[in-house]
Amino acid sequence: DYTMEYFGSDAIDRSGRDQVVDFFREANSGSQTLEVKPRIRQRFSSGSNVILLIDVNVTVDGAAWNAPGKTLKGSGLTVTWLRIEKGLVTRHMDFADYDTAMKQFREQGGNP
């Protein structure tokens, strides 16, 4: 996922309960994210695999994006792949359109 260059890595890919849970804890701690509103556009499954197409609207504190005193809003599409085994998520991978969100933040005065 080339858009992950903003975050210094490739697609977010976690395996195992602890890694999946830890990812969500880390992603939300200190991120300056004020609100995330996901809307599942489409979902389908095949065997133990679940694919979600998610429209995400996010509101962040502008201070985290070099725009102190502002609240920035962005939106984009995320494709999430989950592996479900015995009713539990055992692997989670996201591919997100970060280019669109970063462009929106820049248009509002943010500098990601």
N, C-alpha and C positions, 0 to 999 in steps of 0.2 A: 504494500500500500504506500505509494510514493508520497502521499499527502502527510504521512506520519513524520516526514522530515522536520516538521515544526516541533515535534516532541522527541527527536533523536532516535527513532526506532522504526521498525517495520509494523505490520499489522499487530494489533494487540491479540496475543494468543496465550491462553492460560489453560493448564491441565490440572485436574485434581481439585477437590473441594477447597483445600486451604488456599491454593493459588487463586482460584476464582473469587473467593470471599475477600482475600487480602487485596486483590486488585480493586474491588469496589471501595473498600475502606480507604486505600491509598489515594484513589482517584478523587475522592471527595474531601479529603482532609487538606486544608490549606489551599484549596484550588481557587478560592475567591468566586466560586460558582454560587450564585444566589438562587437560581431556579432552573430546573430541567423539566421540560414537558415533552415526553415521548408520545408518539401516536403510531401504533402499528398499522401500516398501510396494507401489508399483505403478509401472510404466513403460510408455510407448508411444511410437511414433514415426510420423511422416508426412513422407515426403520427407526434407528435411534437418533437420527439427525433432524434438527428443526432449523429452518431458515426463516428469519424475520426481516422484513423491509420496514424500517422505522424512520418516520419523519421526526426530527428532534429540533425543538426550539429551546434555546438556552439564554439565560440572562446572567451576566457576570459583572463583578465590580470592576470598573474601568481602571482602578489602581493596579490591578494585575496585568493590565495591557498598556501601561504607560499613559493612561488617561485618567488621572486622579479626579475625583468628583463627578465622574460620569458613570452611568449604567449602560452597558453595551448589550445589544441583543443580536443573536445570530440563529440561523437555522440551516439545516442540511439533512442529507440522507445518510443513514447508517444501515449496513447489512450485517446482521448478527447471525452467526452459526453456533448452535448449541448441540452438544452430544448429551443425550439423556440416557442414563443407565439406572435401572431399578428405581425410577422416579426422581433421580437426582441429576443435577447438571454436573457432568464430569469433565467437560471441556467447553471453553467459551472463546470465540474469536470474533472480533469486530473489524469491519472495514468501513471507514467513515470518509465523507466528503469534507475534509478539513479546509480545502482551498476555498470553498464557498463561504464557510464561516469566517475564515481569516479575512477575506475580502470585505465581508460585511462589517467586521470589527474595525478595519482600516477606514472604511467609509464614514464611520462614526467617530473617528479621531483616535482609535486605538492603534497601538503599534506592537503587534504580536512578536 
